[in-house]
Amino acid sequence: MRKKRKAKTQALVPRKPASALNDALQPTPEMQSRVEFEYGPVKTEMNIQIGSAYRRRPLYQTMASKDGRFTADEVSAMTLYRSVFDRCERSPFASCLASEQGGGRGLGPASFIHASPAIVEAKRKLALLESALGATLSTMRDVVLQDKPFTTIAMERFGFRARNWILVSEPVLNAGEPAMLDGKPILRAVHREEMVPRSGRDRERVAAEFNAGIKLLADASRRLAGADIDELWVQPRADGTAVIHRASIAPNELYRLWGPTSLVARVLDDLIDKHGEKAVFPSPGEARAALVEADDNRLYRLDPDELAQ
């Protein structure tokens, strides 16, 4: 009779806890010192979660939550400006590793350019918005798009100086641990140096330009809403259903179609005739199918290789 072999026990490699994994994916301390980050799910245009990631929170949102000095129209205008800019940031060059586009198919530089309708339209809208900003354009780009605080802009533009200050609460370290005396940490006065604008008025100048630019941007966004291009998009809802919205620009990362206002109106009328004015679809996929059917290839849409952006 054949003897049964004892099953060998294999040592299992301990897995990192979820918190440790999140720590590994965190932005660097230098980046966190400049702007705020939010950790959340990453979803497809059909509301399917495919992972999680840290997203940079726009500086103007932090300013709005702390100061409360912006109107709803001004916050909406800054969100619109940043969304349009993000759409333009998609590279117009196809990857050299993609055999179906770009390298390998042509010899001239034009064969590498992938100027999709989405990028062309985004650049058109960006030009319309920025053409109204005038002398405030540089400041608005720095604050709204690049998340630069007023102090940083003032130092880059007008220069800076070193300022010494004393920090009296820094503990003395011994082998990486605070040195103690009679149960209390030993403190020492430490001279620190920080870089500040040459003049306090420099930061005020930047802030004044930003406040003026906000009003110009809000006016430009209202004019953009009356332009000749509208968008239709699938809006997933928390309960898993979806609806279809229409406006001058859709939120990024959602499936959308766009075209001349009159043509969008006709597509929307056909959609309403079949599904009703306040139709709620059982899923984002069914909403997308209904929108594509009503469109019947009349509007622009994202290229197959593009993410919803």
Buried (B, 14 or more C-beta within 10 A) or exposed (E): EEEEEEEEEEEEEEEEEEEEEEEEEEBEEEEEEBBBBEEEEEBBBBBEEEEBEBEBBBBBBBBBEEEEEBEEBBBBBBBBBBBBBBBBEBEEBBEEEEEEBBBEEEEEEEBBEBEBBBBEBBBEBBEBBBEBBEEBBBBBBBBBBEBBBBBBBBBEBBEBEEEEEEEEEBBEEEEEEEEEEEEEBEBEEEEEEEEBBEEEEBBEBBBBBBBBBBBBBBEBBEEBEEBEBBBBBBBBEEEEBBBBEBEBBBBBBBBBBBBBEEBBEBBBEBBBEEBEEEBEBEBBBBBBEBBBEBBEEBBBBBEEEBEBB
